[in-house]
Amino acid sequence: MDTSTPAAIRDTHPRTEATNLVPISGLLSYQLSRVANALSRSATVRYRRQFDVSLGEWRAIALLGESAPQTLNRLARLAALDKAQMSRVISGLTERGFVLREQGPRRTTQLSLTRRGKTLYEGLITAANERNDAFLVCLTPEERVALDAALEKLATLARALERSESA
């Protein structure tokens, strides 16, 4: 038996007998990805129906509403989108009058929300908070604290692993 894996994990996700490996359905990254994708799919439906924005547009608007101005590169990193994809999102939002592009220091382009964009942001962030509350209602206050702590630990480790694997 593999004693390097905690018993709770071994018992929850039985390993295949032939290889003693956890199947994909038991991998943490797969489980988190499935939950994140389910959350994103339901958000996409609501934000498209209620505000006529895509998930990428929602992320750009929400991030600019939280902290602006931002450069395209920084916004793409924060939204976990590649630069080309974020560029297309910002172009569409600019054409629709939600985002303003201005010249910044050292020939950078600074992105911020227009008045229309700020109004849209208020509606979107209200809807996002409602969704957030609806998901968290199934957790006790202690579980919420534990979830936050666990996610922070996992994110820190994931960033460290990414740096070490990129070196």
C-alpha positions, 0 to 999 in steps of 0.5 A: 500500500502507498503510505505517502498518500493520506488514508482519507484520499486513498479511501475516497479514490480507489486506485486501479489494481493494475497500476496502483494509480488514482484514475482521472476522476479521482485526481484533484486537478480534474475534480477542481476543473469539473467544478470550475467548468460547471460554475463557469457554464452556469455563469455564462448562461446567466450573464449572456441572458441578463447582460449580453456578455460572454464569460471572457467579457464578464471577467474583463469588466469585473477586473477593470471594475475592481482595479483600473486602469490595466494594461492588456497583458496584465488583464489577460494574466488576471483573467487567465486568458491568452493575450490574443483572446483578451485583445478580441474581448477588449476590442468588442467591449470597446466597440460596444462602448464599455471600455476606454483605451488611453495612452499610458506611460512608456507607450502602453495602452491603459484600459478602463471602464467607461460610464456605460461600462461602470453601470454594466459592472455594477449589474454584473458584480451584483449578479456574481455576488448573488451566485456566490452566496447561492453556492456558499449557502451549502457550506457551514462557516467553518467549511468556508474558512477551511475551503478558503485556506485549502484553495490558498494553499493549493494555489500557492503550491500550483504557482510554485510547481509551475515555476519549477516545471518552467525552469 
